[in-house]
Amino acid sequence: MQVSIEIPADAEAAAIAREFIAGALAVGFLQHRIEDLRLLTSEVVTNSVRHAGLAPGDTIQVRLTVKQKTAKETPKDGVPQGVVAWDVEGTNQNDEPVAVYTILTLVRRKDS
């Protein structure tokens, strides 16, 4: 699975990215996991706008890609869980990297 958005690198960028992620992941993810990814995406965008030397008129593209899914051992009488590793890449309008992250999220496994 992959989601991406390209937005102006300005003061509104983080808010736009948060809302996009919420809509893009609304089906198939638990609400609290969407909130986690919204927050993390917001941090990636904010850090890129503040620290990557982006200028007025520049854009940032943020791409979240599921890199790996790993099942965790289910505890007795527990909920089946797994870890999803996300590659998060931020690039400017020239496709130059401005941020690279790996984000891990703990999720309920579907194969319960």
C-alpha positions as CSV (number, residue, x, y, z in Angstrom):
1,M,0.0,0.0,0.0
2,Q,1.2,3.5,-0.8
3,V,-0.3,6.9,-0.4
4,S,1.3,10.2,-1.4
5,I,0.5,13.9,-1.6
6,E,2.2,17.0,-3.1
7,I,1.5,20.3,-1.4
8,P,2.9,23.8,-1.2
9,A,5.8,23.9,1.4
10,D,4.1,26.6,3.6
11,A,2.5,27.1,7.0
12,E,-0.6,25.2,5.9
13,A,1.3,22.1,4.7
14,A,1.1,20.1,7.9
15,A,-2.7,20.6,8.3
16,I,-3.3,19.7,4.6
17,A,-1.2,16.5,5.0
18,R,-3.0,15.5,8.2
19,E,-6.4,15.7,6.5
20,F,-5.2,13.9,3.4
21,I,-3.8,11.0,5.4
22,A,-7.1,10.7,7.4
23,G,-9.1,10.4,4.2
24,A,-6.7,8.2,2.4
25,L,-6.5,5.6,5.2
26,A,-10.1,5.9,6.5
27,V,-10.9,2.4,5.2
28,G,-9.0,-0.5,6.7
29,F,-7.3,1.2,9.6
30,L,-8.4,1.6,13.2
31,Q,-9.1,5.2,14.0
32,H,-6.3,5.5,16.7
33,R,-3.8,4.1,14.1
34,I,-4.9,6.8,11.6
35,E,-4.4,9.4,14.3
36,D,-0.9,8.1,14.9
37,L,-0.1,8.3,11.1
38,R,-1.6,11.8,10.9
39,L,0.6,13.0,13.7
40,L,3.7,11.4,12.2
41,T,3.0,12.7,8.8
42,S,2.5,16.2,10.3
43,E,5.9,16.0,11.9
44,V,7.6,14.9,8.7
45,V,6.0,17.8,6.8
46,T,6.7,20.3,9.5
47,N,10.4,19.2,9.9
48,S,10.8,19.3,6.1
49,V,9.3,22.8,5.8
50,R,11.4,24.2,8.7
51,H,14.7,22.4,8.2
52,A,15.2,21.3,4.6
53,G,15.8,24.8,3.2
54,L,12.5,24.9,1.2
55,A,11.7,28.4,-0.1
56,P,8.4,30.1,-0.8
57,G,6.9,28.6,-3.9
58,D,8.5,25.2,-3.3
59,T,6.4,22.1,-2.9
60,I,6.9,18.9,-0.8
61,Q,5.7,15.5,-1.7
62,V,5.2,13.0,1.1
63,R,4.9,9.3,0.3
64,L,4.0,6.6,2.8
65,T,4.6,3.1,1.7
66,V,4.1,-0.1,3.6
67,K,7.6,-1.6,3.7
68,Q,7.0,-4.7,5.8
69,K,4.4,-6.5,7.9
70,T,5.5,-8.7,10.8
71,A,3.3,-10.9,12.9
72,K,3.9,-10.8,16.7
73,E,3.3,-13.7,18.9
74,T,-0.2,-13.6,20.4
75,P,-0.3,-13.7,24.2
76,K,-2.7,-16.1,25.8
77,D,-6.2,-14.7,25.7
78,G,-4.7,-11.7,23.9
79,V,-5.3,-9.8,20.7
80,P,-3.4,-11.0,17.6
81,Q,-1.0,-8.2,16.8
82,G,1.6,-7.2,14.2
83,V,4.0,-4.5,13.3
84,V,3.7,-2.5,10.1
85,A,6.9,-0.7,9.0
86,W,6.2,2.3,6.8
87,D,8.8,4.0,4.6
88,V,8.2,7.7,4.6
89,E,9.9,9.9,2.0
90,G,9.7,13.6,1.6
91,T,10.9,15.2,-1.7
92,N,10.9,18.7,-3.0
93,Q,9.5,19.8,-6.4
94,N,12.8,18.7,-8.0
95,D,12.4,15.2,-6.6
96,E,15.3,15.8,-4.2
97,P,15.0,14.1,-0.8
98,V,14.2,16.4,2.1
99,A,13.2,13.7,4.7
100,V,13.5,9.9,5.0
101,Y,12.0,8.0,7.9
102,T,10.9,4.5,8.9
103,I,7.9,4.5,11.1
104,L,6.7,1.4,13.0
105,T,3.0,1.0,14.0
106,L,1.6,-1.7,16.2
107,V,-1.7,-3.1,14.7
108,R,-4.3,-5.7,15.2
109,R,-3.7,-8.6,12.8
110,K,-6.5,-9.4,10.4
111,D,-5.9,-13.1,10.5
112,S,-7.5,-13.4,14.0
